[in-house]
């Protein structure tokens, strides 16, 4: 029997981007069981957009995407949890390929490649390097998960205690690394496209050096990313 897939999307004022993600989910070669939008106080019509598209909307407080993902996971009815950022667009075979990977009982989850949507050459190069880093870390035994889109067997995600909610950055890397205790975390060849709004609003240097490089180094040195020091601002 084919595993049932629940898609979980954490949101905060995502009415502009969410329809594109939902459309890419409708175009999957394998249909998903449900789409759960874990909203955290949107005021731009995000909840209405989600409900009109047939998604289940779970309202909650603004505590970060990790809490939203955990909230959605607890409500999910599927055997597999697929987490996607609201400003991503998924390739049509992603769900099918995730299920194919999970046909191996030793695999408990995985991530995807990622590319900028309508990015510049510099942005494309940065993402190329980031993808290479993610693959290298996985090959060296340190599963890396950029967080744009990833999946887990629900039972494994629950055994891991979900995503740490005390971190606003690197929480997806953390859950991937912790998953080694249960099985293999793989990287699919599928590539999701994501908006470049954060780079455009706050600049490439700040986004890369502070939110990615510095926070990741702190995480690897200390095992945590303090939310009082690393608190990314919303980019809409």
N, C-alpha and C positions, 0 to 999 in steps of 0.2 A: 504494500500500500504506500502510495506517495505521501511523504510528510506534508503536513499543513503548515503554511508559512504566514506568520503575523508580521506585518510591517509596523514599526514604531517610529514616529517622527516627532521630535521635540520642537516646539514652536514658541516664538515670541515675536509678534508683528511680522508674519511671513505671508500676508495676503498677496503680495506681489510675485513671490517666487513659488509658493506652494502649488498652484495649478499645473506648472510644468512638471514637477515631480509626480503629481498624481496622474497626469497623462502618461508619463513614462511607465508608471506601474500598470496602467490599463493596457499597455502595449506589450506586456511581458508574454513570452511564449508559454509560460506556465502561470496560471492564475493564482493569485494569493488568496488566502482565506479571509483576511481582514486588514484594514489600514486603521491604525490607532494614532490619532494626533493628540499628543500630550501637551496641551497649551498651558502657558504660564502667565496669563493676564494680558493677552493681546487686546489692543484697542482699535485695530485697523480692519476688522472684519475677517481675521484669520479663521476663527471658529465657524463663521457662516460659510466661508469658502469650503472648508473641510466637510461640514455637514451636507452641503449641497452636492458634494461629490460622492457621498455615501460613506464617508469615513466616520469612525467612532471618535468623538471628542471627549477627552478627559481634562477637566479644568483643575488647575492647581496653583500654588504660589510660585513666585519667581525665585527659584533656588538654583538655577543653572541647568544646562542640558543633561548632565548626569542624572539628576533627580527626575527630570522628565522621562528619560529613557527607562529608568527603574520603574516609574509609575506606569508607563505603558506596558512594560514587560509583565508586571504583576497582573494586569488585566487581560493579557493576551491569552487566546484559546489555542493557538497553534503549537506544534511540536518544535518549530524553528522560529527564532526571532531574527528579523532582518531590520537593522537600524539604518536610517538614512537621514541626512540633513535636509532641511526643507528647501535649500537652494541648490540641490543636486538634481541631475537628470541621469537616469539609469539606462544602460543599454538593454535591448529587448531580451537578451538571453541571460541576464544576471541571475534571476531567481532559478532558472533551469540549471545553470552552472553551479550555483551554491548547493542545490540539492544533489547534483552529481558528485560534488566533492564530499558531501555528508554520507554518501552511499558507503564510503569507507568508515567502518565503525571506530577507527582510531582517530578520525577527524572530529573535533568538537566545535570548530568555528573557523572563521577566516575573514579576510578583508579584500579590498579591491585596489586596483590602480586608480589614479585620479589625474584629471587634466583640467586646465582652465577653460572656461567657456568664453570664447572670443577674447583670448588673452594676447598680450604683446609677445614679442620674441623673448624679452627678458623674463616675463612671467612663465612662458613655456619652458625656458631653460631652468628656472627655479623649480618648477614642478617635475621636470625630468630628473633633476638631482635628488629631489625629495623621494621620488619613486625608487630610484636606485638605492638610496639609503634604507628605505623600508625593506626592499628585497634583501639587501646585504645583512641587515640586522636579523632578519628571519633565518637566513642561511647560517649565521653565526650562533643561532640558538637563542636569540632574544627577539621573540615576535614583536613586531612593530605595527601599530594600527593608527593611521592618521585620523581616523574617525569619521570621514565623509560618508562611508557606507561599510558596514560589517555585519556579520551574522554569527549566531550561536545556536546550538541545540538549547532549547529552553531549560531542560533539566540541568545541563552543565552551567548555564548562566546563573541559575538559582543556587547551585552548589558553591559557586564562586562568591555568592553574596551580592551579585550585581556589580554595578559601577560605583566606585567610591565617590560620594557626594561632597567630600571635603575639598576636592580639587576641581577647579574650573578649567584647567589645562592639563594635558597628559593623562587624563583619566581613562582614555581609550587605550593608550599605550599600556597603562598599568593593568587593565583587565586582560589584555592579550598576554602580557608576561606572566601574570598569575595563572593563566589557563594552562601553562605548561604542565602543571601538576595533574591535569586531567586528561590531556591528549594533545593532538597536533592542531595548531592554529595555522591555516594555510593562506596563501595569497593567490586569488583568482587572476586570470589574465584579463578579465573584464575591467574596463576603465569607465568611471563615472565622471561626468563633467560638472564643474562647480563654478559658482559665480566668483568674480574677483572683487566683490564689493569691499572687503576689508582692506585689501591692498590699495584700492583706489581711494578709500576714505582716509586711511591712516598712513599710507605710504609704504613702499616696499621695505625700506630699511627698518623701520620700527616694527612692522609686522613680522619680518623674518628674524631679526636679531633679538627682539624682546619676547614676542609671544611664542616663537618656535625654538630658536637656538638656546637662549638663556634659560627658559623654563624647562627645556628638556635636559640640559646639563644639571640643573638643580635637582630635577627628579632622579636622574641616574646617580647622583652623589648622595642624596638624602632619602630617596624612596618616597618623596612627596613633593607637591608643588603648592606652597602656601597660597591660599586664595586671597589673603590680605596683601600679598606682594604681586601676584599674577592674577589680575582680574580683568580680562578683556572686555572692552566696551562694545556694546551692540553696534553693528554696522548695517544700516538700512538704506 
